[in-house]
Amino acid sequence: MADPAPTQPASRTVRGACPHDCPDTCALLVTVDQGVATAVRGDPHHPTTHGALCAKVARYTERTYDPQRLLHPLKRVGAKGSGCFIQVGWEEALDDIASRLRAIADRDPEGVLPYSYAGTMGLVQGEAMAARFFHKLGASRLNRTICSAAGGAGIDAVLGGKVGMDVEQFAHSRLILIWGSNSITSNLHFWTYAQRAKRAGAKLVCIDPWRNETADKCHEHIQLRPGTDAALAYALMHELISHDWLDQNYIDHYTLGFEALRERAQQWTPERAAAVCGVPVEQIRQLAVDYGTLRPAAIRVNYGLQRVRGGGNAVRAIASLPALIGAWRDPAGGLLLSSSSHFAVDSSALERPDLLAGRSPRTINMTTIGNDLQRSTSPAFGPRIEAIIVYNSNPMAVAPDGEAVRKGFAREDLFTVVLEHFQTDTADQADYVLPATTQLEHLDVHKAYGHRYWLANNQAIEPLGEAKPNSQIFRELARRMGFTEACFAETDEQIAAHAIKADPRNGTITFKALREQGWLKLTVPDAPFAQGAFPTPSGKCEFWSEREAAAGRDPLPEVLLPYESEASAPQLAARYPLALISPPARNFLNSTFVNVPSLQASEGEPLMLLHPQDAALRDIADGQLARAFNDRGSYACRVEVSTRTRPGQVVAFGIWWRKLSPGAVNVNALTHQRLTDLGAGPCFYDCLIEVS
């Protein structure tokens, strides 16, 4: 007689990782009682998590066990967008999906488009099996630009990749510039290091167009106009050069193009920058004094500032600052935008681009999905998009120019499949909705973009209902499509083992060791650029970029004002005189968590901040429901009259689901599809409106 299967203990703790699009990538400890996850808490031994979670992820069990969770495949039976679905079996759903995709691929596989982003940051449930599937099919490729493309391109031009300081070293800085980030909301664990530095005597400066929670806790707030960050950075360079607050030895040995940068910086006096940025000239001068004289000086730059026309060049200008003063010499000096490029990931093994077999499918920019779904077949565009497979994203809520997006997804002839946890705005437009697992129900491996630790996510509980991991859904679709390559049979454990490349930066880290420990740190020096060695072609910090010149762009950072502003579009500004920015609501993460009852209750309702001067001009009272509008659309929202925003600027918090907003539209009804200078990213904070 066979031995009985071992029973699991009544209560156990499972090591996991937060999957969400946040720099912190926290190490989790999941308590499981009798097969049910009862609590999720931060690992107190993980140095950057140190036992603390944000309010969102602390409620992860509430989200996993939500009664509204999708647990069975659904098939549309009513009109597009009607929300009329019936429950079907997995076999029926996958057979029909494969049949429909095969018919489109027989005409032209580029008629199929994947649409995904960072609903999970996991390397297994993100783009591994999915990418293999679409590569083998020959589908159109997606340029995943919606969050960080401009900033990533900007930092790459100067430093050679998404590299920078170790976040733990900010605790030892004497000056910290928090530039384009509400860290208390969007980068909580960095903020704990900034607080340690503050208690040790460091000065904290927040540079942001609105007085957010982080600005309240800093010594100084520089409230510049949206899209003017490059001008401020150049004014700081002007003062550093004029007062000789430079590390000339570092410049001479480890930088490229200083003389050209000096010449351009001389054009940006504090007075000129003050006029462009809308801040007092004295603030700029004092900031330059602080940055030029306090050591070590550190900059935490985030992605908010790059969501405008000139966002990539703004990041280039800011990323040039540390090398001028030799800040990289000290572990607690320099800059951090993202740590992603410190990780050596074997993307080819994960995603198998060799399955393209020499084909070069067209690329669709996810930012312009509203227009692209409405385009017809043409020589320039290629075939019409006949099918879209959405996973790890909610484009109906998050993509710009919401009315264009709605029209695109409303096409009756567009075959739409959505992998989801909940019936989102995008799921409402689907022909099939397939229930996906949450982080507690599958295995994954994670890198981070705010620290230097690999993390493993072990499966804590069995999938609820009939939910399947993304990886399994694409495996089963691949089998039905007749894809016989061995990579389509790999398990999640085998895929995860591919992720960690044999590379000195990864040291001896293996996925097996990672699963047991939960997290392991990269082998990267505390001050990686103390003696240059940047991952640029020259090995130096490139103020002047030959790569940018070869691409036909300015080899030096440019000051490019927004597409929509009084300075750049005066006729438009006469009709729509208010600049709109839409930072994330504190209780949501993009459009994730919007439907969690406790978090929705904490957030209240969609809200926009209007300065008292602007409210008085329009006879709008605090608490009133008002209409924000421009040529693209209209958005009804409750007003808070507040000095937290500048005169002439509206702050509307996102990203609410459309169906949970007044009039079934959200703030993206007002944003446009024009692209950033570098990286072809979105310009969410480059937008003029009126309010009535």
GUVOBA-810988 format. One line per field, with one value per residue (C-alpha): z, x, y; residue number from 1; residue in one letter. Coordinates in nm, 2 decimals, padded with zeros to 4 digits. Layout:
# residues N
zz	Z_...
xx	X_...
yy	Y_...
num	NUM_...
residuo	A_...
END
This chain:
# residues 692
zz	00.00_-00.10_00.17_00.22_00.07_00.33_00.48_00.50_00.84_00.96_00.96_00.75_00.62_00.25_00.11_-00.17_-00.35_-00.43_-00.81_-00.86_-01.06_-00.77_-00.72_-00.38_-00.49_-00.13_00.02_00.15_00.42_00.35_00.64_00.52_00.75_00.62_00.26_00.30_00.29_00.60_00.61_00.40_00.57_00.49_00.56_00.86_00.76_00.40_00.43_00.20_00.30_00.68_00.77_00.63_00.34_00.18_00.27_-00.07_-00.05_00.32_00.20_-00.06_00.08_00.05_-00.32_-00.37_-00.20_-00.32_-00.40_-00.74_-00.84_-01.18_-01.13_-01.46_-01.83_-01.97_-02.33_-02.46_-02.57_-02.60_-02.79_-02.74_-02.41_-02.29_-02.01_-02.11_-02.07_-02.00_-01.82_-02.04_-01.99_-02.05_-02.34_-02.53_-02.47_-02.56_-02.87_-03.00_-02.93_-03.10_-03.40_-03.43_-03.40_-03.65_-03.91_-03.87_-03.87_-04.20_-04.35_-04.18_-03.82_-03.77_-03.75_-03.39_-03.12_-02.76_-02.52_-02.18_-01.92_-01.55_-01.39_-01.27_-01.28_-01.26_-01.52_-01.55_-01.55_-01.73_-02.08_-02.08_-02.21_-02.36_-02.56_-02.69_-02.80_-03.00_-03.14_-03.28_-03.42_-03.58_-03.43_-03.42_-03.15_-02.88_-02.78_-02.40_-02.35_-02.12_-01.80_-01.82_-02.18_-02.19_-01.86_-01.95_-02.28_-02.11_-01.84_-02.09_-02.31_-02.01_-01.79_-02.04_-01.87_-01.58_-01.32_-01.02_-00.64_-00.40_-00.23_00.11_00.07_00.08_00.45_00.46_00.22_00.35_00.07_-00.11_-00.40_-00.45_-00.81_-00.97_-00.70_-00.43_-00.25_00.05_-00.19_-00.47_-00.32_00.05_00.14_-00.02_00.20_00.51_00.41_00.34_00.68_00.84_00.66_00.77_01.13_01.09_00.97_00.59_00.40_00.19_-00.11_-00.31_-00.67_-00.80_-00.96_-00.67_-00.29_-00.22_00.10_00.04_-00.02_00.32_00.49_00.31_00.42_00.09_-00.19_-00.54_-00.72_-01.08_-01.38_-01.55_-01.82_-01.71_-01.53_-01.78_-01.75_-01.38_-01.42_-01.66_-01.42_-01.15_-01.40_-01.47_-01.10_-01.04_-01.33_-01.24_-00.88_-00.96_-00.74_-00.97_-00.93_-01.23_-01.18_-01.21_-01.51_-01.68_-01.63_-01.63_-01.85_-02.21_-02.36_-02.07_-02.28_-02.50_-02.19_-02.03_-02.33_-02.32_-01.95_-01.96_-02.15_-01.86_-01.59_-01.28_-01.39_-01.73_-01.56_-01.30_-01.57_-01.75_-01.44_-01.25_-00.93_-00.74_-00.86_-00.50_-00.47_-00.77_-00.64_-00.29_-00.45_-00.64_-00.33_-00.15_-00.44_-00.49_-00.13_00.07_00.04_-00.03_-00.25_-00.39_-00.63_-00.63_-00.97_-01.06_-01.36_-01.30_-01.46_-01.79_-01.89_-02.10_-02.44_-02.32_-02.05_-02.19_-02.22_-01.88_-01.73_-01.94_-01.79_-01.43_-01.48_-01.59_-01.25_-01.02_-01.24_-01.24_-00.86_-00.84_-00.64_-00.78_-00.58_-00.26_-00.21_-00.07_-00.37_-00.72_-00.86_-00.88_-01.13_-01.17_-01.08_-01.35_-01.56_-01.26_-01.29_-01.55_-01.69_-01.96_-02.17_-02.47_-02.27_-02.12_-02.43_-02.72_-02.99_-03.21_-03.26_-03.50_-03.74_-03.92_-03.94_-03.83_-03.75_-03.72_-03.38_-03.24_-02.97_-02.67_-02.61_-02.95_-02.92_-02.94_-03.29_-03.41_-03.33_-03.56_-03.85_-04.17_-04.37_-04.56_-04.69_-04.42_-04.13_-04.24_-04.18_-03.97_-03.61_-03.61_-03.26_-02.94_-02.64_-02.32_-02.01_-01.71_-01.83_-01.84_-02.15_-02.14_-01.81_-01.84_-02.21_-02.31_-02.52_-02.36_-02.62_-02.90_-02.69_-02.64_-03.01_-03.09_-02.85_-02.94_-03.29_-03.34_-03.57_-03.32_-03.15_-02.79_-02.53_-02.18_-01.90_-01.57_-01.20_-01.22_-01.46_-01.55_-01.81_-02.07_-01.97_-02.04_-02.41_-02.44_-02.65_-02.39_-02.04_-01.89_-01.51_-01.41_-01.09_-00.84_-00.69_-00.40_-00.65_-00.87_-00.88_-01.01_-00.99_-00.97_-01.02_-00.89_-01.02_-00.68_-00.51_-00.58_-00.46_-00.66_-00.51_-00.55_-00.52_-00.40_-00.46_-00.13_-00.21_-00.48_-00.76_-00.67_-00.89_-01.24_-01.25_-01.43_-01.44_-01.74_-01.83_-01.83_-02.04_-02.31_-02.29_-02.36_-02.64_-02.79_-02.79_-02.97_-03.22_-03.30_-03.16_-03.07_-02.96_-02.63_-02.47_-02.48_-02.24_-01.98_-01.63_-01.44_-01.23_-01.55_-01.69_-01.36_-01.36_-01.69_-01.56_-01.36_-01.61_-01.54_-01.48_-01.22_-01.11_-01.01_-00.82_-00.72_-00.71_-00.84_-00.84_-00.61_-00.35_-00.41_-00.34_-00.01_00.11_-00.06_-00.16_-00.24_-00.33_-00.64_-00.64_-00.74_-00.56_-00.33_-00.54_-00.89_-01.07_-00.83_-01.11_-01.41_-01.57_-01.68_-01.91_-02.20_-02.52_-02.39_-02.04_-01.93_-01.82_-02.16_-02.14_-02.52_-02.67_-03.00_-03.01_-02.99_-03.26_-03.49_-03.43_-03.56_-03.22_-03.01_-02.87_-02.56_-02.33_-02.47_-02.30_-02.48_-02.34_-02.34_-02.65_-02.46_-02.26_-02.27_-02.39_-02.67_-02.78_-02.69_-02.90_-02.74_-02.40_-02.47_-02.49_-02.23_-01.98_-01.71_-01.72_-01.61_-01.43_-01.31_-01.04_-00.89_-00.61_-00.28_-00.24_-00.59_-00.81_-01.16_-01.21_-00.97_-00.63_-00.75_-00.69_-00.35_-00.12_00.17_-00.05_-00.26_00.06_00.18_-00.15_-00.15_-00.51_-00.81_-00.71_-00.86_-00.69_-00.82_-00.69_-00.50_-00.77_-01.05_-00.85_-00.78_-01.15_-01.24_-00.95_-00.84_-00.47_-00.27_-00.29_-00.61_-00.90_-01.19_-01.55_-01.69_-02.07_-02.39_-02.75_-02.67_-02.41_-02.08_-01.73_-01.43_-01.10_-00.74_-00.68_-00.38_-00.37_-00.25_-00.24_-00.29_-00.67_-00.85_-01.00_-01.36_-01.28_-01.20_-01.02_-01.09_-00.92_-01.12_-01.23_-01.15_-01.36_-01.61_-01.48_-01.12_-01.24_-01.30_-01.66_-01.70_-01.81_-01.62_-01.64_-01.96_-02.15_-02.15_-02.23_-02.58_-02.78_-02.88_-02.78_-02.58_-02.73_-02.64_-02.59_-02.77_-02.43_-02.33_-02.23_-01.96_-01.78_-02.09_-02.13_-02.13_-02.01_-01.89_-01.59_-01.54
xx	00.00_00.14_00.22_-00.04_00.04_00.20_-00.04_00.04_00.06_-00.25_-00.07_00.23_00.42_00.50_00.76_00.64_00.70_00.47_00.40_00.28_00.43_00.61_00.99_00.97_00.90_00.84_00.93_00.61_00.53_00.19_00.01_-00.19_-00.43_-00.60_-00.53_-00.66_-00.44_-00.53_-00.27_00.00_00.28_00.62_00.92_01.09_01.43_01.43_01.64_01.42_01.08_01.17_00.83_00.62_00.37_00.16_-00.21_-00.29_-00.08_-00.15_-00.51_-00.41_-00.62_-00.92_-00.85_-00.78_-01.10_-01.32_-01.67_-01.65_-01.34_-01.36_-01.34_-01.47_-01.43_-01.69_-01.82_-01.99_-02.35_-02.47_-02.35_-01.99_-01.96_-02.30_-02.15_-02.37_-02.17_-02.24_-02.01_-01.84_-01.59_-01.22_-01.22_-01.49_-01.33_-00.97_-01.08_-01.28_-01.01_-00.75_-00.98_-01.04_-00.67_-00.57_-00.81_-00.67_-00.31_-00.38_-00.46_-00.19_-00.06_00.02_-00.36_-00.32_-00.19_-00.09_-00.16_00.00_00.20_00.28_-00.03_00.23_00.60_00.68_00.91_00.71_00.35_00.45_00.60_00.77_00.52_00.31_00.60_00.69_00.33_00.32_00.67_00.58_00.25_00.42_00.18_00.24_00.47_00.38_00.60_00.54_00.58_00.29_00.49_00.86_00.98_01.09_01.27_01.44_01.56_01.68_01.88_02.02_02.15_02.36_02.44_02.40_02.10_01.86_02.14_02.22_02.24_02.16_01.84_01.97_02.25_02.01_02.00_02.36_02.30_02.32_02.11_01.82_01.64_01.31_01.23_00.90_00.79_00.53_00.74_00.51_00.25_00.45_00.79_00.72_01.04_01.27_01.09_01.20_01.56_01.51_01.36_01.66_01.88_01.66_01.68_02.06_02.06_02.01_01.81_01.52_01.39_01.08_01.06_00.70_00.42_00.19_00.23_00.18_00.23_00.60_00.64_00.47_00.74_01.04_01.24_01.17_00.92_01.00_00.67_00.76_00.53_00.47_00.73_00.99_01.23_01.50_01.52_01.56_01.83_02.02_01.99_02.16_02.43_02.48_02.53_02.76_02.98_02.97_03.07_03.31_03.12_03.25_03.47_03.69_03.90_03.59_03.47_03.80_03.84_03.49_03.26_03.22_03.11_03.16_03.27_02.96_02.74_02.91_02.83_02.46_02.43_02.57_02.25_02.03_02.06_01.85_01.64_01.56_01.47_01.26_01.05_01.00_00.95_00.73_00.93_01.12_01.47_01.59_01.47_01.68_01.99_01.95_01.90_02.22_02.41_02.28_02.36_02.70_02.81_02.64_02.81_02.71_02.42_02.16_01.87_01.57_01.41_01.09_00.87_00.62_00.83_00.89_00.52_00.54_00.67_01.03_01.03_01.32_01.55_01.45_01.57_01.89_01.96_01.89_02.10_02.40_02.41_02.58_02.89_02.95_03.00_03.16_02.86_02.92_03.24_03.03_02.78_02.54_02.57_02.45_02.10_01.84_01.56_01.56_01.78_01.65_01.97_02.17_01.99_02.12_01.80_01.82_01.54_01.61_01.57_01.25_01.09_01.25_01.27_01.43_01.07_01.02_01.23_01.36_01.03_01.01_00.65_00.54_00.54_00.24_00.28_00.05_00.01_-00.16_-00.39_-00.70_-00.60_-00.45_-00.75_-00.95_-00.70_-00.77_-00.53_-00.28_00.08_00.22_00.03_-00.01_-00.32_-00.60_-00.59_-00.84_-00.77_-00.63_-00.53_-00.51_-00.33_-00.18_-00.34_-00.67_-00.63_-00.99_-00.89_-00.52_-00.46_-00.47_-00.75_-01.02_-01.29_-01.06_-00.98_-01.35_-01.43_-01.14_-01.25_-01.62_-01.56_-01.79_-01.54_-01.25_-01.20_-01.10_-00.97_-00.90_-00.71_-00.83_-00.91_-01.21_-01.47_-01.27_-01.37_-01.16_-01.31_-01.65_-01.54_-01.42_-01.55_-01.39_-01.28_-01.04_-00.99_-00.63_-00.46_-00.34_00.01_-00.09_-00.19_00.11_00.49_00.71_01.05_01.10_01.37_01.31_01.35_01.39_01.64_01.90_01.73_01.60_01.29_01.10_00.72_00.62_00.26_00.08_-00.27_-00.44_-00.61_-00.96_-01.24_-01.11_-00.85_-00.53_-00.19_-00.11_00.16_-00.08_-00.34_-00.08_00.06_-00.29_-00.34_-00.01_-00.10_-00.43_-00.24_-00.02_00.30_00.52_00.85_00.97_00.97_00.58_00.59_00.82_00.69_00.68_00.98_01.18_01.09_01.19_01.52_01.60_01.55_01.87_02.15_02.50_02.66_02.90_02.62_02.40_02.69_02.60_02.22_02.01_01.63_01.65_01.84_01.60_01.29_01.43_01.57_01.30_01.54_01.91_02.11_02.30_02.68_02.71_02.94_02.78_02.93_02.95_03.06_03.32_03.57_03.35_03.28_02.93_02.76_02.77_02.96_03.24_03.23_03.18_02.89_02.78_02.67_02.72_02.56_02.69_02.40_02.15_02.34_02.33_01.96_01.92_01.85_02.03_02.34_02.30_01.99_01.73_01.47_01.15_00.83_00.50_00.29_00.01_00.11_00.07_00.42_00.41_00.04_-00.10_-00.41_-00.50_-00.43_-00.66_-00.95_-00.82_-00.61_-00.56_-00.27_-00.38_-00.17_-00.32_-00.09_-00.20_-00.45_-00.29_-00.51_-00.47_-00.19_-00.27_-00.61_-00.54_-00.71_-00.98_-01.25_-01.13_-01.41_-01.19_-00.95_-01.23_-01.39_-01.06_-01.02_-01.38_-01.46_-01.28_-01.13_-00.96_-00.77_-00.84_-00.65_-00.86_-00.78_-00.90_-01.21_-01.31_-01.27_-01.51_-01.75_-01.68_-01.72_-01.53_-01.70_-01.89_-01.92_-01.75_-01.68_-01.32_-01.31_-01.12_-01.16_-01.10_-01.36_-01.53_-01.49_-01.72_-01.54_-01.57_-01.36_-01.14_-01.04_-00.68_-00.35_-00.18_-00.19_-00.06_-00.27_-00.35_-00.30_-00.55_-00.46_-00.70_-00.62_-00.62_-00.68_-01.04_-01.22_-01.45_-01.75_-01.68_-01.66_-01.94_-02.06_-01.86_-01.54_-01.22_-00.95_-00.80_-01.10_-00.88_-00.53_-00.39_-00.19_00.11_00.44_00.74_01.07_01.26_01.12_00.79_00.60_00.27_00.23_-00.03_00.08_00.10_-00.26_-00.47_-00.83_-01.10_-01.32_-01.68
yy	00.00_00.34_00.59_00.86_01.20_01.43_01.68_02.05_02.20_02.38_02.71_02.80_03.10_03.14_03.37_03.60_03.92_04.22_04.20_04.56_04.85_05.02_05.07_04.90_04.54_04.43_04.09_03.94_03.68_03.51_03.34_03.03_02.86_02.54_02.64_02.99_03.30_03.49_03.77_03.93_04.13_04.27_04.06_04.23_04.09_04.22_04.54_04.76_04.62_04.61_04.47_04.76_04.74_05.01_05.02_04.87_04.55_04.50_04.43_04.18_03.90_04.13_04.16_03.79_03.67_03.96_03.83_04.01_03.81_03.65_03.27_03.12_03.19_03.42_03.46_03.77_03.73_04.09_04.39_04.51_04.69_04.58_04.37_04.07_03.74_03.38_03.13_02.88_02.60_02.64_02.39_02.58_02.92_02.82_02.62_02.91_03.17_02.95_02.90_03.27_03.36_03.09_03.23_03.58_03.45_03.27_03.61_03.80_03.73_04.10_04.14_04.00_04.24_04.17_04.45_04.43_04.62_04.59_04.45_04.20_04.28_03.91_03.77_03.45_03.57_03.89_03.84_03.50_03.24_03.52_03.65_03.30_03.26_03.59_03.54_03.20_03.34_03.63_03.88_04.26_04.36_04.61_04.90_04.91_05.29_05.39_05.44_05.50_05.51_05.87_05.87_05.54_05.68_05.99_05.81_05.57_05.86_05.99_05.69_05.40_05.23_05.24_05.24_05.45_05.47_05.19_05.32_05.21_05.47_05.76_05.72_05.87_06.16_06.52_06.67_06.48_06.63_06.44_06.54_06.46_06.21_06.19_05.93_05.89_05.76_05.60_05.50_05.45_05.26_05.51_05.77_05.58_05.62_05.99_06.02_05.86_06.11_06.39_06.29_06.28_06.64_06.61_06.87_06.74_06.94_06.84_06.96_06.91_07.11_07.04_07.04_06.68_06.48_06.45_06.82_06.88_06.68_06.83_07.14_07.31_07.28_07.41_07.43_07.46_07.46_07.11_07.04_07.29_07.06_07.08_07.46_07.43_07.17_07.40_07.69_07.47_07.39_07.76_07.83_07.53_07.65_08.02_07.95_07.67_07.42_07.15_06.84_06.91_06.60_06.38_06.58_06.55_06.17_06.03_06.25_06.33_06.67_06.91_07.21_07.19_07.15_07.45_07.66_07.57_07.60_07.96_08.05_07.95_08.21_08.17_08.46_08.30_07.97_08.14_08.30_07.97_07.76_08.01_07.99_08.27_08.32_08.31_07.95_07.85_08.03_07.86_07.52_07.57_07.67_07.36_07.12_07.28_07.27_07.00_06.66_06.39_06.51_06.27_06.30_06.07_06.14_05.97_05.92_06.20_06.46_06.27_06.25_06.57_06.65_06.72_06.45_06.25_06.55_06.67_06.34_06.38_06.72_06.61_06.30_06.52_06.70_06.44_06.40_06.78_06.78_06.43_06.31_05.95_05.92_05.86_05.57_05.83_06.06_06.05_05.98_05.70_05.68_05.30_05.01_04.79_04.77_04.65_04.32_04.07_03.91_03.65_03.79_03.58_03.26_03.39_03.53_03.33_03.59_03.32_03.19_03.48_03.28_03.59_03.77_04.14_04.22_04.58_04.75_04.93_05.19_05.11_05.49_05.54_05.24_05.46_05.57_05.25_05.04_05.26_05.25_05.06_04.85_05.06_05.02_05.25_05.09_04.73_04.52_04.64_04.51_04.23_04.08_04.21_04.00_04.21_04.09_04.27_04.59_04.79_05.01_05.14_05.32_05.39_05.47_05.84_06.01_05.80_05.86_05.74_05.43_05.36_05.39_05.15_04.88_04.93_04.78_04.48_04.33_04.35_04.01_04.09_03.85_03.98_03.79_03.95_03.93_04.16_04.29_04.60_04.86_04.67_04.33_04.49_04.52_04.16_03.87_03.64_03.71_03.45_03.44_03.48_03.40_03.66_03.67_03.44_03.16_03.12_03.11_03.40_03.57_03.94_04.20_04.55_04.90_05.07_04.85_04.58_04.25_03.96_03.81_03.49_03.45_03.11_02.99_03.03_02.89_02.69_02.90_03.00_02.87_02.79_03.07_02.99_03.16_03.37_03.12_02.83_03.01_03.08_02.72_02.58_02.83_02.73_02.36_02.44_02.65_02.35_02.50_02.20_02.36_02.23_02.58_02.57_02.28_02.43_02.46_02.79_02.66_02.60_02.94_03.11_02.93_03.09_03.45_03.49_03.52_03.39_03.73_03.88_04.12_03.82_03.66_03.30_03.37_03.08_03.05_02.75_02.95_03.25_03.04_02.93_03.26_03.48_03.75_03.79_04.11_04.18_04.19_04.56_04.81_05.06_05.34_05.17_05.49_05.62_05.58_05.61_05.27_05.38_05.13_05.39_05.32_05.55_05.42_05.78_05.99_06.13_06.50_06.49_06.17_06.05_05.80_06.09_06.28_05.97_05.95_06.30_06.45_06.71_06.55_06.77_06.78_07.02_07.24_07.14_07.30_07.11_07.07_07.24_07.54_07.92_07.96_07.70_07.71_08.06_08.03_07.70_07.84_08.13_07.87_07.63_07.82_07.56_07.30_06.95_06.69_06.36_06.20_05.87_05.86_05.75_05.44_05.31_05.19_05.29_05.13_04.84_04.84_05.09_04.83_04.71_04.83_04.94_05.13_05.28_05.40_05.55_05.74_05.86_05.98_06.12_06.46_06.76_07.04_07.39_07.70_07.96_08.22_07.99_07.89_08.25_08.34_08.06_08.10_07.74_07.65_07.39_07.05_07.14_06.90_07.07_06.99_06.98_06.98_07.04_06.95_06.58_06.53_06.62_06.49_06.56_06.56_06.69_07.01_07.08_07.44_07.43_07.60_07.26_07.34_07.64_07.91_07.81_07.44_07.16_06.84_06.55_06.22_05.90_05.64_05.56_05.30_05.47_05.28_05.41_05.77_06.02_05.99_05.67_05.86_05.92_06.19_06.03_06.17_06.49_06.36_06.32_06.07_06.28_06.13_06.24_06.36_06.04_05.69_05.76_05.77_05.93_06.30_06.26_06.58_06.79_06.89_07.21_07.23_07.46_07.40_07.52
num	1_2_3_4_5_6_7_8_9_10_11_12_13_14_15_16_17_18_19_20_21_22_23_24_25_26_27_28_29_30_31_32_33_34_35_36_37_38_39_40_41_42_43_44_45_46_47_48_49_50_51_52_53_54_55_56_57_58_59_60_61_62_63_64_65_66_67_68_69_70_71_72_73_74_75_76_77_78_79_80_81_82_83_84_85_86_87_88_89_90_91_92_93_94_95_96_97_98_99_100_101_102_103_104_105_106_107_108_109_110_111_112_113_114_115_116_117_118_119_120_121_122_123_124_125_126_127_128_129_130_131_132_133_134_135_136_137_138_139_140_141_142_143_144_145_146_147_148_149_150_151_152_153_154_155_156_157_158_159_160_161_162_163_164_165_166_167_168_169_170_171_172_173_174_175_176_177_178_179_180_181_182_183_184_185_186_187_188_189_190_191_192_193_194_195_196_197_198_199_200_201_202_203_204_205_206_207_208_209_210_211_212_213_214_215_216_217_218_219_220_221_222_223_224_225_226_227_228_229_230_231_232_233_234_235_236_237_238_239_240_241_242_243_244_245_246_247_248_249_250_251_252_253_254_255_256_257_258_259_260_261_262_263_264_265_266_267_268_269_270_271_272_273_274_275_276_277_278_279_280_281_282_283_284_285_286_287_288_289_290_291_292_293_294_295_296_297_298_299_300_301_302_303_304_305_306_307_308_309_310_311_312_313_314_315_316_317_318_319_320_321_322_323_324_325_326_327_328_329_330_331_332_333_334_335_336_337_338_339_340_341_342_343_344_345_346_347_348_349_350_351_352_353_354_355_356_357_358_359_360_361_362_363_364_365_366_367_368_369_370_371_372_373_374_375_376_377_378_379_380_381_382_383_384_385_386_387_388_389_390_391_392_393_394_395_396_397_398_399_400_401_402_403_404_405_406_407_408_409_410_411_412_413_414_415_416_417_418_419_420_421_422_423_424_425_426_427_428_429_430_431_432_433_434_435_436_437_438_439_440_441_442_443_444_445_446_447_448_449_450_451_452_453_454_455_456_457_458_459_460_461_462_463_464_465_466_467_468_469_470_471_472_473_474_475_476_477_478_479_480_481_482_483_484_485_486_487_488_489_490_491_492_493_494_495_496_497_498_499_500_501_502_503_504_505_506_507_508_509_510_511_512_513_514_515_516_517_518_519_520_521_522_523_524_525_526_527_528_529_530_531_532_533_534_535_536_537_538_539_540_541_542_543_544_545_546_547_548_549_550_551_552_553_554_555_556_557_558_559_560_561_562_563_564_565_566_567_568_569_570_571_572_573_574_575_576_577_578_579_580_581_582_583_584_585_586_587_588_589_590_591_592_593_594_595_596_597_598_599_600_601_602_603_604_605_606_607_608_609_610_611_612_613_614_615_616_617_618_619_620_621_622_623_624_625_626_627_628_629_630_631_632_633_634_635_636_637_638_639_640_641_642_643_644_645_646_647_648_649_650_651_652_653_654_655_656_657_658_659_660_661_662_663_664_665_666_667_668_669_670_671_672_673_674_675_676_677_678_679_680_681_682_683_684_685_686_687_688_689_690_691_692
residuo	M_A_D_P_A_P_T_Q_P_A_S_R_T_V_R_G_A_C_P_H_D_C_P_D_T_C_A_L_L_V_T_V_D_Q_G_V_A_T_A_V_R_G_D_P_H_H_P_T_T_H_G_A_L_C_A_K_V_A_R_Y_T_E_R_T_Y_D_P_Q_R_L_L_H_P_L_K_R_V_G_A_K_G_S_G_C_F_I_Q_V_G_W_E_E_A_L_D_D_I_A_S_R_L_R_A_I_A_D_R_D_P_E_G_V_L_P_Y_S_Y_A_G_T_M_G_L_V_Q_G_E_A_M_A_A_R_F_F_H_K_L_G_A_S_R_L_N_R_T_I_C_S_A_A_G_G_A_G_I_D_A_V_L_G_G_K_V_G_M_D_V_E_Q_F_A_H_S_R_L_I_L_I_W_G_S_N_S_I_T_S_N_L_H_F_W_T_Y_A_Q_R_A_K_R_A_G_A_K_L_V_C_I_D_P_W_R_N_E_T_A_D_K_C_H_E_H_I_Q_L_R_P_G_T_D_A_A_L_A_Y_A_L_M_H_E_L_I_S_H_D_W_L_D_Q_N_Y_I_D_H_Y_T_L_G_F_E_A_L_R_E_R_A_Q_Q_W_T_P_E_R_A_A_A_V_C_G_V_P_V_E_Q_I_R_Q_L_A_V_D_Y_G_T_L_R_P_A_A_I_R_V_N_Y_G_L_Q_R_V_R_G_G_G_N_A_V_R_A_I_A_S_L_P_A_L_I_G_A_W_R_D_P_A_G_G_L_L_L_S_S_S_S_H_F_A_V_D_S_S_A_L_E_R_P_D_L_L_A_G_R_S_P_R_T_I_N_M_T_T_I_G_N_D_L_Q_R_S_T_S_P_A_F_G_P_R_I_E_A_I_I_V_Y_N_S_N_P_M_A_V_A_P_D_G_E_A_V_R_K_G_F_A_R_E_D_L_F_T_V_V_L_E_H_F_Q_T_D_T_A_D_Q_A_D_Y_V_L_P_A_T_T_Q_L_E_H_L_D_V_H_K_A_Y_G_H_R_Y_W_L_A_N_N_Q_A_I_E_P_L_G_E_A_K_P_N_S_Q_I_F_R_E_L_A_R_R_M_G_F_T_E_A_C_F_A_E_T_D_E_Q_I_A_A_H_A_I_K_A_D_P_R_N_G_T_I_T_F_K_A_L_R_E_Q_G_W_L_K_L_T_V_P_D_A_P_F_A_Q_G_A_F_P_T_P_S_G_K_C_E_F_W_S_E_R_E_A_A_A_G_R_D_P_L_P_E_V_L_L_P_Y_E_S_E_A_S_A_P_Q_L_A_A_R_Y_P_L_A_L_I_S_P_P_A_R_N_F_L_N_S_T_F_V_N_V_P_S_L_Q_A_S_E_G_E_P_L_M_L_L_H_P_Q_D_A_A_L_R_D_I_A_D_G_Q_L_A_R_A_F_N_D_R_G_S_Y_A_C_R_V_E_V_S_T_R_T_R_P_G_Q_V_V_A_F_G_I_W_W_R_K_L_S_P_G_A_V_N_V_N_A_L_T_H_Q_R_L_T_D_L_G_A_G_P_C_F_Y_D_C_L_I_E_V_S
END
